[in-house]
């Protein structure tokens, strides 16, 4: 038996969520007394996973796995799961990994669950704690079957270095026929992505127009944060849809979420509820966001944000 982690990478760099998944996998493998196997695709820096506990590393290189397609990735992963006798599969909470989870469960006949926030409460039976009801509650769920597939909620476990054996393994790949073809990928602009950000600075219609986003971007740069927006803002074309967060956009699980000029519609709150600390800046003291926030500032964003930027610059 073994624990297997799919480690996502992009241009030879691993995502923060990948290191978190490997850290989680290492702790679970130690708890079960088995080895930890990491699998990545087309990554020359795969040996970095050794620093977080990988005992075996499979770096799959093939022509039709250059870009993510669920058919190809799930087929190749399923073969490694079978040959390595992996009983537990760890995925991150990225859209690609959640897509993979259902496919892998279908291939292996196993069980799949998402939004896991802690190590299993018990191994036999296999019971995990997961967030539910848009992160307003937790449930303990038992997974049955020979293969258990779980995706880890972002920023729920943390990243820990613990050296593994790190042996580089070979895996013979046969090209897989698929009618899916990636023709174009639109990348999110900015140095920090919403998915990997510890801090997210988000703004809504209270900014009055796209020309006022410069101060949001400046604040985000000073904090090393990602920028985001509410649904109405992306719908009006003020900001790209890749920045839309909420129940109908991208979910956010940052350590700090700053909402500026966002009233707090229920769909928005549902998508950011798992963020650890929520701060709202709004000139309406009755805005629903204040009820969900840990800290709130009642004030005009055009007065508060410049002063906040000034204070941060003074401390740099």
SEGU-429504 format. One record per atom (N, C-alpha, C, O): x, y, z; residue in one letter. Coordinates in pm, whole numbers, padded with zeros to 5 digits, always signed. Layout:
N
XYZA;...
//
This chain:
316
+00083-00120+00000X;+00000+00000+00000X;+00087+00125+00000X;+00203+00122+00041X;+00031+00235-00046X;+00104+00361-00048X;+00005+00476-00055X;-00112+00458-00086X;+00057+00597-00026X;-00019+00720-00045X;+00038+00790-00167X;+00160+00802-00180X;-00049+00835-00256X;-00004+00900-00380X;-00059+01042-00388X;-00177+01065-00363X;+00027+01136-00424X;-00011+01277-00438X;+00010+01320-00583X;+00118+01299-00638X;-00091+01380-00643X;-00073+01444-00773X;-00029+01587-00747X;-00101+01666-00686X;+00092+01621-00794X;+00152+01752-00768X;+00147+01836-00895X;+00221+01810-00990X;+00062+01937-00894X;+00047+02024-01011X;+00166+02118-01025X;+00217+02171-00926X;+00208+02138-01149X;+00316+02232-01176X;+00283+02312-01301X;+00198+02273-01381X;+00352+02423-01316X;+00335+02508-01433X;+00469+02572-01466X;+00526+02644-01384X;+00518+02544-01586X;+00648+02596-01629X;+00758+02562-01529X;+00837+02648-01489X;+00761+02435-01490X;+00863+02382-01398X;+00855+02437-01257X;+00948+02419-01178X;+00747+02503-01223X;+00728+02554-01087X;+00604+02491-01026X;+00499+02482-01091X;+00616+02447-00901X;+00502+02387-00833X;+00416+02495-00769X;+00465+02595-00719X;+00286+02471-00772X;+00194+02562-00707X;+00204+02544-00556X;+00241+02437-00507X;+00171+02649-00484X;+00172+02643-00337X;+00082+02529-00288X;+00116+02459-00193X;-00032+02511-00355X;-00126+02406-00314X;-00066+02267-00332X;-00105+02173-00262X;+00029+02254-00425X;+00095+02124-00445X;+00183+02088-00325X;+00182+01974-00279X;+00258+02187-00275X;+00341+02163-00158X;+00254+02131-00035X;+00292+02049+00049X;+00139+02195-00026X;+00049+02166+00085X;-00005+02023+00075X;-00015+01953+00175X;-00040+01980-00047X;-00089+01844-00066X;+00018+01740-00033X;-00012+01636+00026X;+00144+01768-00071X;+00253+01676-00040X;+00279+01671+00110X;+00303+01564+00166X;+00275+01788+00176X;+00293+01792+00321X;+00186+01709+00391X;+00215+01633+00484X;+00063+01724+00346X;-00048+01646+00401X;-00025+01497+00374X;-00042+01414+00463X;+00014+01466+00250X;+00037+01326+00213X;+00146+01261+00295X;+00135+01144+00332X;+00253+01337+00325X;+00363+01282+00405X;+00316+01249+00546X;+00348+01142+00599X;+00238+01340+00607X;+00188+01314+00742X;+00095+01193+00743X;+00098+01112+00836X;+00014+01180+00640X;-00078+01066+00631X;-00001+00936+00608X;-00032+00834+00668X;+00100+00941+00520X;+00179+00820+00493X;+00251+00773+00619X;+00258+00653+00646X;+00305+00869+00696X;+00371+00833+00822X;+00272+00771+00919X;+00304+00675+00989X;+00153+00826+00923X;+00049+00775+01013X;+00008+00633+00975X;-00024+00551+01061X;+00009+00605+00844X;-00031+00472+00795X;+00086+00376+00789X;+00067+00255+00775X;+00209+00429+00800X;+00327+00345+00793X;+00358+00297+00652X;+00403+00184+00633X;+00332+00383+00552X;+00356+00347+00412X;+00439+00455+00345X;+00466+00559+00405X;+00481+00431+00221X;+00562+00530+00150X;+00474+00631+00079X;+00357+00606+00049X;+00535+00749+00051X;+00464+00855-00018X;+00516+00865-00161X;+00636+00880-00184X;+00424+00857-00256X;+00456+00866-00398X;+00400+00997-00452X;+00284+01030-00427X;+00482+01071-00526X;+00436+01194-00590X;+00444+01179-00741X;+00540+01124-00795X;+00341+01230-00808X;+00335+01223-00954X;+00317+01363-01009X;+00230+01438-00963X;+00398+01399-01106X;+00383+01527-01174X;+00402+01506-01324X;+00444+01399-01367X;+00370+01608-01401X;+00377+01597-01546X;+00471+01703-01603X;+00458+01822-01574X;+00567+01657-01685X;+00653+01746-01762X;+00717+01855-01676X;+00712+01973-01709X;+00778+01813-01565X;+00840+01908-01473X;+00984+01866-01445X;+01007+01760-01385X;+01079+01946-01487X;+01219+01912-01467X;+01265+01934-01323X;+01372+01888-01283X;+01184+02005-01244X;+01219+02032-01104X;+01145+01940-01008X;+01127+01974-00891X;+01103+01824-01054X;+01024+01734-00970X;+01098+01690-00844X;+01035+01651-00746X;+01232+01695-00846X;+01309+01652-00730X;+01283+01740-00607X;+01312+01699-00495X;+01229+01861-00628X;+01197+01950-00516X;+01098+01886-00420X;+01094+01920-00302X;+01017+01793-00471X;+00916+01730-00387X;+00978+01644-00277X;+00912+01612-00178X;+01102+01606-00295X;+01173+01530-00192X;+01178+01608-00061X;+01170+01550+00047X;+01191+01741-00071X;+01205+01825+00048X;+01079+01826+00135X;+01084+01865+00251X;+00967+01782+00077X;+00841+01784+00151X;+00792+01642+00182X;+00679+01624+00228X;+00877+01543+00157X;+00845+01408+00202X;+00830+01301+00097X;+00800+01187+00131X;+00849+01334-00031X;+00829+01233-00136X;+00934+01123-00127X;+01054+01150-00125X;+00887+00999-00122X;+00978+00883-00123X;+01006+00838-00266X;+01119+00802-00300X;+00902+00840-00349X;+00916+00809-00492X;+00858+00924-00572X;+00756+00982-00534X;+00922+00956-00684X;+00875+01066-00768X;+00863+01017-00912X;+00962+00973-00972X;+00745+01024-00967X;+00722+00993-01108X;+00697+01124-01181X;+00601+01195-01152X;+00784+01156-01276X;+00762+01272-01361X;+00725+01221-01500X;+00811+01174-01575X;+00598+01231-01533X;+00548+01176-01660X;+00569+01277-01771X;+00523+01391-01764X;+00639+01234-01874X;+00662+01320-01989X;+00606+01252-02114X;+00650+01144-02152X;+00511+01317-02176X;+00455+01264-02300X;+00404+01380-02384X;+00381+01489-02333X;+00388+01355-02512X;+00350+01460-02605X;+00211+01514-02576X;+00188+01635-02582X;+00115+01424-02544X;-00022+01473-02525X;-00057+01503-02380X;-00175+01513-02345X;+00047+01519-02295X;+00021+01566-02158X;+00088+01700-02133X;+00107+01740-02018X;+00125+01771-02241X;+00188+01901-02227X;+00092+02001-02164X;+00133+02087-02086X;-00035+01991-02198X;-00140+02073-02138X;-00242+01981-02072X;-00265+01869-02119X;-00304+02028-01965X;-00397+01945-01890X;-00522+01910-01971X;-00593+01998-02020X;-00547+01780-01984X;-00677+01728-02028X;-00710+01613-01935X;-00627+01526-01911X;-00830+01613-01883X;-00866+01517-01778X;-00855+01373-01826X;-00813+01286-01749X;-00891+01346-01949X;-00885+01211-02004X;-00744+01156-01998X;-00722+01044-01951X;-00647+01234-02045X;-00508+01188-02049X;-00450+01175-01909X;-00392+01072-01875X;-00466+01279-01828X;-00406+01279-01695X;-00466+01169-01607X;-00393+01098-01538X;-00597+01154-01610X;-00661+01053-01525X;-00623+00912-01569X;-00608+00823-01485X;-00608+00890-01698X;-00570+00757-01747X;-00429+00721-01701X;-00405+00611-01653X;-00336+00816-01717X;-00198+00790-01676X;-00186+00776-01524X;-00115+00688-01475X;-00255+00860-01451X;-00251+00850-01305X;-00310+00717-01258X;-00257+00655-01166X;-00417+00673-01322X;-00481+00547-01283X;-00386+00428-01300X;-00388+00334-01221X;-00303+00434-01404X;-00207+00325-01425X;-00103+00322-01314X;-00066+00215-01267X;-00056+00440-01271X;+00041+00444-01162X;-00024+00401-01030X;+00037+00329-00951X;-00147+00445-01007X;-00220+00404-00887X;-00228+00252-00879X;-00210+00193-00772X;-00255+00190-00992X;-00267+00044-00995X;-00133-00025-00975X;-00123-00118-00896X;-00030+00020-01047X;+00100-00048-01038X;+00169-00026-00904X;+00247-00110-00859X;+00140+00088-00839X;+00203+00120-00711X;+00117+00081-00591X;+00154+00106-00477X;+00003+00021-00619X;-00088-00023-00512X;-00120+00092-00416X;-00114+00077-00294X;-00154+00206-00474X;-00186+00324-00392X;-00328+00313-00339X;-00423+00294-00416X;-00343+00324-00209X;-00474+00311-00147X;-00539+00445-00119X;-00661+00454-00107X;-00457+00551-00110X;-00509+00684-00081X;-00447+00784-00177X;-00324+00791-00190X;-00531+00861-00244X;-00486+00959-00343X;-00516+01098-00290X;-00629+01127-00249X;-00414+01185-00290X;-00429+01321-00240X;-00423+01419-00356X;-00330+01415-00437X;-00522+01506-00363X;-00527+01611-00465X;-00540+01747-00397X;-00581+01755-00281X;-00505+01853-00469X;-00529+01987-00418X;-00674+02025-00446X;-00751+01942-00494X;-00710+02148-00417X;-00848+02192-00440X;-00862+02275-00567X;-00961+02346-00585X;-00763+02266-00656X;-00771+02341-00781X;-00883+02286-00870X;-00924+02171-00852X;-00931+02365-00964X;-01034+02314-01056X;-00991+02189-01131X;-01071+02098-01150X;-00863+02184-01175X;-00815+02067-01247X;-00817+01943-01159X;-00858+01836-01202X;-00772+01958-01034X;-00768+01843-00944X;-00908+01793-00908X;-00931+01672-00899X;-01001+01886-00888X;-01138+01844-00858X;-01201+01773-00977X;-01280+01680-00960X;-01165+01816-01096X;-01210+01749-01218X;-01153+01608-01223X;-01223+01513-01256X;-01024+01596-01189X;-00957+01466-01188X;-01018+01369-01087X;-01031+01250-01113X;-01055+01423-00970X;-01102+01338-00862X;-01216+01247-00904X;-01215+01127-00874X;-01315+01302-00972X;-01430+01222-01015X;-01389+01116-01117X;-01437+01003-01111X;-01301+01155-01210X;-01254+01059-01311X;-01178+00944-01246X;-01201+00827-01278X;-01087+00978-01152X;-01007+00874-01087X;-01095+00779-01007X;-01070+00658-01003X;-01198+00833-00943X;-01291+00747-00869X;-01361+00651-00964X;-01382+00534-00931X;-01397+00701-01082X;-01462+00615-01181X;-01371+00505-01232X;-01413+00391-01247X;-01244+00540-01259X;-01148+00441-01309X;-01117+00335-01204X;-01108+00216-01236X;-01100+00378-01080X;-01054+00286-00975X;-01167+00218-00900X;-01145+00121-00826X;-01290+00268-00919X;-01401+00215-00839X;-01393+00259-00695X;-01455+00199-00607X;-01317+00365-00670X;-01298+00413-00534X;-01397+00521-00497X;-01493+00546-00570X;-01374+00585-00383X;-01461+00693-00334X;-01384+00824-00334X;-01263+00826-00312X;-01455+00932-00359X;-01392+01064-00371X;-01467+01166-00287X;-01590+01168-00284X;-01389+01252-00217X;-01450+01357-00137X;-01361+01481-00143X;-01238+01471-00149X;-01424+01598-00141X;-01349+01724-00152X;-01359+01804-00022X;-01429+01765+00071X;-01287+01917-00017X;-01291+02012+00094X;-01245+01952+00228X;-01297+01988+00333X;-01149+01860+00222X;-01096+01800+00345X;-01005+01900+00415X;-00924+01965+00349X;-01018+01912+00546X;-00944+02017+00619X;-00846+01963+00724X;-00769+02040+00781X;-00849+01832+00750X;-00760+01775+00852X;-00718+01635+00811X;-00776+01574+00721X;-00615+01583+00881X;-00580+01443+00863X;-00697+01355+00909X;-00777+01398+00992X;-00708+01234+00856X;-00820+01146+00894X;-00832+01128+01045X;-00733+01113+01116X;-00957+01129+01091X;-00983+01103+01233X;-00947+00959+01267X;-00904+00930+01378X;-00967+00870+01170X;-00927+00730+01188X;-00895+00672+01051X;-00949+00717+00950X;-00810+00572+01049X;-00769+00508+00923X;-00860+00390+00890X;-00893+00369+00773X;-00899+00315+00988X;-00986+00199+00966X;-01095+00195+01074X;-01072+00145+01184X;-01215+00247+01040X;-01260+00298+00911X;-01196+00432+00877X;-01150+00504+00966X;-01192+00465+00747X;-01127+00586+00699X;-01227+00702+00708X;-01319+00712+00627X;-01207+00789+00807X;-01301+00899+00832X;-01226+01032+00827X;-01125+01050+00895X;-01278+01125+00746X;-01213+01255+00731X;-01310+01367+00769X;-01432+01352+00760X;-01252+01478+00810X;-01330+01598+00841X;-01326+01691+00721X;-01219+01719+00667X;-01442+01739+00679X;-01449+01826+00562X;-01543+01943+00590X;-01634+01932+00672X;-01520+02053+00521X;-01611+02167+00535X;-01731+02146+00444X;-01720+02083+00338X;-01847+02198+00486X;-01969+02181+00408X;-02060+02302+00431X;-02030+02390+00512X;-02172+02305+00359X;-02266+02418+00367X;-02194+02550+00348X;-02204+02641+00431X;-02119+02559+00233X;-02039+02677+00199X;-01952+02723+00317X;-01948+02841+00352X;-01884+02625+00376X;-01787+02648+00483X;-01847+02701+00613X;-01777+02761+00694X;-01976+02677+00632X;-02040+02720+00757X;-02042+02607+00862X;-02075+02630+00978X;-02006+02486+00820X;-02009+02373+00912X;-01906+02270+00868X;-01846+02281+00761X;-01886+02168+00953X;-01796+02058+00921X;-01870+01927+00935X;-01964+01915+01013X;-01827+01828+00858X;-01886+01695+00870X;-01775+01591+00874X;-01669+01610+00815X;-01801+01482+00945X;-01708+01368+00947X;-01766+01263+00853X;-01878+01215+00873X;-01688+01228+00751X;-01739+01141+00646X;-01650+01018+00632X;-01527+01028+00630X;-01713+00902+00622X;-01640+00778+00602X;-01629+00745+00454X;-01728+00747+00382X;-01508+00715+00408X;-01484+00674+00271X;-01466+00523+00267X;-01390+00466+00345X;-01537+00459+00176X;-01529+00314+00162X;-01466+00277+00028X;-01450+00363-00058X;-01433+00153+00012X;-01368+00108-00110X;-01219+00093-00092X;-01163+00142+00007X;-01154+00026-00187X;-01010+00001-00176X;-00927+00126-00201X;-00815+00137-00151X;-00982+00222-00279X;-00909+00344-00311X;-00988+00464-00260X;-01105+00482-00293X;-00922+00547-00179X;-00983+00669-00127X;-00916+00790-00193X;-00794+00800-00194X;-00996+00881-00248X;-00945+00998-00317X;-00997+01121-00246X;-01118+01140-00234X;-00906+01206-00200X;-00948+01325-00126X;-00876+01448-00180X;-00758+01442-00214X;-00947+01560-00186X;-00883+01687-00222X;-00881+01776-00098X;-00979+01783-00023X;-00768+01844-00078X;-00743+01921+00043X;-00786+02066+00021X;-00747+02128-00078X;-00864+02119+00112X;-00904+02259+00105X;-00782+02349+00119X;-00698+02327+00207X;-00771+02450+00034X;-00653+02538+00034X;-00633+02605+00170X;-00729+02646+00235X;-00507+02614+00211X;-00466+02680+00336X;-00528+02618+00461X;-00540+02683+00565X;-00567+02492+00451X;-00627+02427+00567X;-00525+02347+00648X;-00543+02327+00768X;-00417+02301+00582X;-00322+02215+00652X;-00187+02282+00671X;-00126+02267+00777X;-00139+02354+00572X;-00009+02418+00583X;+00098+02345+00504X;+00075+02235+00452X;+00216+02406+00495X;+00328+02350+00421X;+00442+02323+00518X;+00483+02411+00594X;+00494+02199+00515X;+00598+02160+00610X;+00707+02083+00536X;+00678+01992+00459X;+00831+02121+00560X;+00942+02049+00497X;+00980+01929+00583X;+00999+01940+00704X;+00991+01814+00517X;+01033+01691+00583X;+01088+01599+00475X;+01013+01546+00393X;+01217+01581+00475X;+01282+01514+00363X;+01241+01368+00350X;+01237+01293+00448X;+01212+01329+00226X;+01183+01190+00194X;+01298+01128+00118X;+01402+01191+00098X;+01281+01005+00074X;+01388+00935+00001X;+01410+00999-00135X;+01524+01011-00180X;+01304+01039-00201X;+01316+01114-00325X;+01370+01037-00444X;+01431+01097-00532X;+01349+00906-00449X;+01399+00830-00563X;+01318+00863-00689X;+01195+00865-00686X;+01389+00890-00798X;+01324+00926-00925X;+01291+00797-01000X;+01380+00718-01032X;+01163+00777-01027X;+01116+00654-01089X;+01079+00678-01235X;+01038+00787-01274X;+01095+00573-01316X;+01058+00582-01457X;+00920+00519-01478X;+00883+00423-01410X;+00847+00573-01572X;+00716+00518-01606X;+00698+00526-01757X;+00694+00635-01815X;+00688+00409-01819X;+00673+00404-01964X;+00534+00453-02003X;+00432+00405-01952X;+00531+00550-02094X;+00405+00613-02131X;+00368+00578-02275X;+00448+00595-02367X;+00247+00530-02292X;+00191+00513-02425X;+00100+00632-02453X;+00018+00669-02369X;+00115+00691-02570X;+00031+00804-02604X;-00117+00764-02602X;-00154+00657-02651X;-00199+00849-02545X;-00340+00818-02525X;-00425+00895-02625X;-00410+01016-02642X;-00512+00824-02689X;-00601+00889-02785X;-00711+00965-02712X;-00773+00912-02620X;-00734+01087-02753X;-00840+01168-02692X;-00893+01266-02795X;-00819+01315-02880X;-01023+01294-02786X;-01082+01392-02878X;-01084+01531-02816X;-01145+01623-02871X;-01017+01548-02700X;-01003+01678-02637X;-00871+01741-02680X;-00767+01674-02680X;-00874+01866-02716X;-00755+01936-02758X;-00754+02076-02701X;-00852+02149-02714X;-00645+02114-02638X;-00631+02249-02583X;-00584+02341-02696X;-00476+02321-02752X;-00663+02439-02728X;-00628+02532-02836X;-00579+02666-02785X;-00504+02736-02854X;-00620+02703-02663X;-00579+02834-02611X;-00598+02836-02460X;-00695+02780-02409X;-00507+02900-02389X;-00518+02915-02245X;-00498+03062-02211X;-00396+03122-02245X;-00596+03120-02142X;-00586+03259-02098X;-00538+03261-01954X;-00606+03212-01864X;-00421+03318-01933X;-00361+03323-01800X;-00408+03447-01725X;-00425+03554-01783X;-00428+03431-01595X;-00463+03544-01510X;-00345+03638-01499X;-00232+03594-01477X;-00371+03766-01516X;-00264+03864-01506X;-00229+03889-01359X;-00308+03859-01270X;-00110+03942-01336X;-00068+03972-01198X;+00033+03870-01150X;+00038+03757-01198X;+00114+03911-01053X;+00222+03825-01004X;+00173+03721-00905X;+00238+03619-00886X;+00059+03745-00840X;+00005+03652-00742X;-00133+03606-00787X;-00219+03688-00818X;-00153+03476-00792X;-00283+03423-00833X;-00376+03411-00713X;-00330+03396-00599X;-00505+03418-00739X;-00604+03409-00632X;-00593+03276-00559X;-00605+03270-00437X;-00570+03168-00635X;-00567+03034-00575X;-00452+03018-00476X;-00467+02949-00375X;-00338+03080-00504X;-00219+03062-00419X;-00196+03176-00320X;-00102+03170-00241X;-00279+03278-00324X;-00254+03397-00243X;-00284+03377-00095X;-00386+03318-00060X;-00196+03426-00009X;-00223+03430+00135X;-00313+03549+00166X;-00391+03546+00262X;-00301+03655+00085X;-00381+03775+00103X;-00450+03809-00028X;-00388+03805-00134X;-00578+03842-00021X;-00654+03883-00139X;-00717+04019-00111X;-00786+04037-00010X;-00694+04114-00201X;-00757+04245-00193X;-00864+04251-00301X;-00834+04244-00420X;-00988+04264-00258X;-01101+04257-00351X;-01183+04385-00344X;-01193+04448-00238X;-01242+04423-00456X;-01322+04546-00459X;-01447+04525-00542X;-01456+04435-00625X;-01546+04613-00515X;-01676+04601-00582X;-01719+04730-00646X;-01637+04816-00680X;-01850+04744-00663X;-01903+04861-00731X;-01879+04991-00657X;-01892+05099-00715X;-01844+04982-00529X;-01812+05101-00452X;-01693+05177-00505X;-01670+05292-00467X;-01615+05113-00595X;-01501+05182-00657X;-01545+05276-00770X;-01466+05357-00818X;-01670+05264-00811X;-01735+05358-00905X;-01690+05346-01051X;-01761+05394-01139X;-01577+05285-01078X;-01533+05271-01216X;-01398+05205-01225X;-01322+05206-01129X;-01365+05145-01342X;-01238+05073-01357X;-01115+05162-01343X;-01007+05114-01309X;-01132+05292-01368X;-01018+05384-01359X;-00968+05399-01215X;-00856+05447-01194X;-01048+05358-01117X;-01010+05373-00977X;-00941+05249-00920X;-00912+05243-00800X;-00914+05151-01005X;-00853+05028-00955X;-00704+05040-00930X;-00644+04949-00874X;-00645+05151-00970X;-00501+05167-00949X;-00466+05161-00802X;-00362+05105-00765X;-00550+05218-00717X;-00518+05216-00573X;-00536+05075-00515X;-00468+05039-00420X;-00628+04996-00573X;-00644+04857-00529X;-00521+04777-00566X;-00470+04698-00486X;-00472+04797-00689X;-00352+04726-00734X;-00229+04769-00654X;-00143+04686-00624X;-00222+04898-00618X;-00109+04946-00539X;-00111+04886-00399X;-00007+04846-00346X;-00230+04879-00340X;-00243+04818-00207X;-00205+04671-00212X;-00135+04621-00124X;-00251+04602-00316X;-00219+04460-00331X;-00068+04439-00347X;-00013+04347-00288X;-00002+04523-00425X;+00143+04512-00444X;+00217+04529-00313X;+00313+04456-00285X;+00174+04626-00232X;+00240+04650-00104X;+00223+04532-00008X;+00312+04504+00073X;+00110+04464-00018X;+00082+04351+00071X;+00126+04216+00013X;+00118+04114+00081X;+00173+04217-00111X;+00207+04091-00178X;+00082+04007-00200X;+00085+03885-00188X;-00028+04075-00234X;-00158+04010-00243X;-00204+03995-00387X;-00148+04056-00479X;-00308+03913-00405X;-00376+03901-00534X;-00493+03998-00535X;-00550+04029-00431X;-00529+04046-00653X;-00646+04132-00667X;-00766+04050-00711X;-00751+03952-00785X;-00885+04090-00665X;-01007+04019-00697X;-01121+04119-00707X;-01103+04238-00681X;-01238+04070-00745X;-01353+04160-00758X;-01482+04083-00737X;-01484+03960-00734X;-01591+04158-00723X;-01723+04098-00710X;-01780+04069-00848X;-01727+04116-00949X;-01888+03992-00853X;-01948+03952-00980X;-01996+04071-01064X;-01968+04075-01184X;-02067+04170-01005X;-02112+04283-01087X;-01997+04356-01156X;-02012+04404-01268X;-01883+04362-01089X;-01767+04432-01145X;-01716+04359-01270X;-01687+04422-01371X;-01706+04225-01262X;-01659+04150-01379X;-01766+04150-01489X;-01733+04153-01607X;-01893+04147-01450X;-02001+04150-01549X;-02001+04282-01628X;-02033+04283-01747X;-01966+04391-01562X;-01962+04521-01629X;-01834+04542-01710X;-01820+04642-01780X;-01741+04447-01698X;-01617+04458-01773X;-01512+04546-01711X;-01413+04581-01775X;-01532+04584-01584X;-01432+04666-01517X;-01304+04587-01491X;-01193+04639-01501X;-01323+04458-01457X;-01211+04370-01429X;-01233+04238-01502X;-01347+04205-01534X;-01125+04160-01528X;-01141+04033-01599X;-01218+03931-01515X;-01215+03936-01392X;-01287+03840-01582X;-01365+03738-01512X;-01276+03646-01427X;-01324+03583-01333X;-01149+03639-01460X;-01057+03556-01381X;-01042+03608-01239X;-00994+03536-01152X;-01082+03734-01215X;-01071+03792-01080X;-01202+03783-01002X;-01206+03819-00884X;-01307+03735-01065X;-01437+03725-00998X;-01434+03614-00893X;-01413+03497-00925X;-01455+03652-00766X;-01459+03553-00659X;-01600+03547-00600X;-01675+03644-00605X;-01633+03431-00546X;-01766+03411-00490X;-01817+03273-00525X;-01744+03192-00583X;-01939+03245-00490X;-01997+03113-00515X;-02003+03081-00664X;-01986+02965-00703X;-02028+03182-00747X;-02035+03160-00891X;-01903+03195-00961X;-01895+03186-01083X;-01802+03234-00885X;-01670+03263-00940X;-01567+03172-00878X;-01593+03053-00860X;-01450+03225-00846X;-01346+03145-00784X;-01361+03146-00632X;-01382+03252-00573X;-01352+03030-00569X;-01355+03027-00423X;-01223+03079-00366X;-01118+03062-00428X;-01228+03142-00251X;-01109+03198-00188X;-01091+03139-00049X;-01184+03137+00031X;-00970+03091-00021X;-00938+03037+00111X;-00811+03102+00162X;-00722+03034+00213X;-00802+03231+00149X;-00681+03304+00188X;-00675+03320+00340X;-00774+03301+00411X;-00556+03357+00388X;-00542+03386+00531X;-00603+03522+00565X;-00650+03543+00677X;-00601+03614+00467X;-00659+03747+00487X;-00733+03788+00361X;-00677+03786+00251X;-00859+03826+00377X;-00940+03872+00265X;-00990+04012+00297X;-01061+04032+00396X;-00954+04110+00213X;-00994+04249+00233X;-01096+04285+00126X;-01067+04282+00007X;-01216+04319+00169X;-01325+04355+00077X;-01348+04505+00083X;-01378+04560+00189X;-01335+04571-00031X;-01347+04716-00038X;-01464+04753-00129X;-01465+04719-00247X;-01561+04822-00073X;-01675+04864-00153X;-01760+04749-00203X;-01821+04758-00309X;-01764+04640-00126X;-01846+04522-00159X;-01953+04509-00052X;-01922+04498+00066X;-02078+04509-00092X;-02187+04507+00006X;-02195+04373+00079X;-02225+04369+00198X;-02170+04264+00007X;-02171+04133+00071X;-02293+04049+00036X;-02363+04001+00125X;-02319+04032-00095X;-02428+03944-00137X;-02398+03802-00090X;-02282+03764-00074X;-02503+03724-00067X;-02486+03591-00010X;-02398+03502-00097X;-02324+03418-00045X;-02405+03520-00230X;-02322+03438-00319X;-02174+03472-00304X;-02088+03385-00313X;-02146+03601-00280X;-02006+03642-00261X;-01954+03589-00128X;-01843+03535-00121X;-02033+03603-00024X;-01990+03556+00108X;-01969+03405+00111X;-01879+03356+00179X;-02052+03331+00037X;-02037+03186+00033X;-01904+03145-00029X;-01845+03045+00011X;-01858+03223-00125X;-01734+03188-00194X;-01608+03224-00119X;-01501+03172-00150X;-01617+03314-00021X;-01496+03358+00051X;-01502+03321+00199X;-01415+03360+00277X;-01603+03246+00237X;-01628+03218+00379X;-01516+03139+00446X;-01498+03148+00567X;-01441+03062+00367X;-01334+02982+00428X;-01205+03061+00449X;-01109+03008+00505X;-01202+03187+00407X;-01087+03272+00439X;-01080+03292+00590X;-01183+03306+00656X;-00959+03294+00645X;-00945+03292+00790X;-00980+03425+00855X;-01051+03428+00955X;-00932+03535+00798X;-00963+03667+00852X;-01023+03752+00740X;-00964+03765+00633X;-01138+03809+00767X;-01207+03890+00666X;-01221+04034+00717X;-01268+04058+00828X;-01177+04128+00634X;-01183+04270+00666X;-01268+04340+00561X;-01250+04318+00441X;-01362+04424+00605X;-01447+04497+00511X;-01429+04647+00531X;-01423+04696+00643X;-01422+04718+00418X;-01417+04865+00418X;-01535+04912+00334X;-01539+04888+00214X;-01630+04980+00397X;-01752+05020+00327X;-01811+05143+00397X;-01804+05155+00519X;-01868+05233+00318X;-01926+05353+00379X;-02069+05333+00429X;-02130+05424+00485X;-02122+05212+00406X;-02257+05180+00452X;-02249+05089+00575X;-02215+04971+00560X;-02279+05140+00694X;-02267+05057+00815X;-02366+04941+00818X;-02351+04849+00899X;-02467+04944+00732X;-02566+04837+00727X;-02532+04731+00621X;-02610+04638+00601X;-02418+04743+00554X;-02380+04645+00452X;-02372+04506+00514X;-02314+04490+00621X;-02429+04405+00448X;-02430+04268+00503X;-02292+04214+00534X;-02276+04128+00622X;-02190+04263+00463X;-02054+04210+00484X;-02005+04231+00627X;-01926+04151+00677X;-02052+04337+00694X;-02006+04363+00831X;-02044+04250+00927X;-01975+04226+01026X;-02154+04181+00898X;-02196+04071+00985X;-02107+03948+00970X;-02096+03866+01061X;-02043+03937+00853X;-01956+03821+00828X;-01809+03851+00855X;-01728+03759+00866X;-01775+03979+00867X;-01634+04019+00877X;-01580+04004+01019X;-01655+04014+01117X;-01450+03981+01029X;-01381+03981+01158X;-01348+04124+01201X;-01350+04157+01319X;-01318+04209+01102X;-01288+04349+01129X;-01358+04433+01023X;-01371+04391+00908X;-01403+04552+01061X;-01470+04639+00967X;-01432+04784+00984X;-01407+04830+01096X;-01427+04855+00873X;-01401+04999+00875X;-01517+05067+00802X;-01539+05044+00683X;-01591+05151+00874X;-01698+05229+00811X;-01635+05359+00761X;-01598+05446+00840X;-01625+05370+00630X;-01562+05488+00575X;-01558+05483+00424X;-01584+05380+00363X;-01526+05595+00364X;-01516+05609+00219X;-01385+05546+00172X;-01277+05584+00218X;-01394+05450+00080X;-01275+05382+00030X;-01174+05480-00028X;-01054+05457-00020X;-01223+05589-00087X;-01134+05686-00151X;-01058+05770-00048X;-00966+05844-00083X;-01096+05759+00079X;-01023+05824+00187X;-00941+05721+00265X;-00827+05747+00303X;-01001+05605+00290X;-00937+05503+00373X;-00818+05438+00302X;-00711+05425+00362X;-00835+05398+00176X;-00729+05324+00107X;-00602+05407+00086X;-00493+05357+00111X;-00613+05534+00039X;-00489+05614+00028X;-00415+05628+00160X;-00291+05626+00163X;-00488+05643+00271X;-00423+05653+00402X;-00357+05522+00440X;-00248+05520+00498X;-00424+05409+00407X;-00367+05278+00436X;-00240+05256+00355X;-00141+05203+00406X;-00242+05295+00228X;-00124+05284+00142X;-00010+05368+00195X;+00105+05326+00195X;-00043+05489+00242X;+00059+05578+00296X;+00126+05518+00419X;+00248+05526+00436X;+00044+05458+00506X;+00098+05396+00628X;+00186+05276+00594X;+00291+05257+00655X;+00142+05195+00497X;+00222+05078+00458X;+00354+05119+00397X;+00457+05057+00423X;+00353+05223+00315X;+00478+05271+00254X;+00575+05322+00360X;+00696+05307+00346X;+00521+05382+00465X;+00607+05435+00571X;+00676+05324+00649X;+00780+05346+00712X;+00618+05206+00645X;+00674+05093+00721X;+00765+05005+00636X;+00832+04915+00688X;+00769+05032+00506X;+00854+04950+00417X;+01000+04992+00430X;+01087+04935+00364X;
//
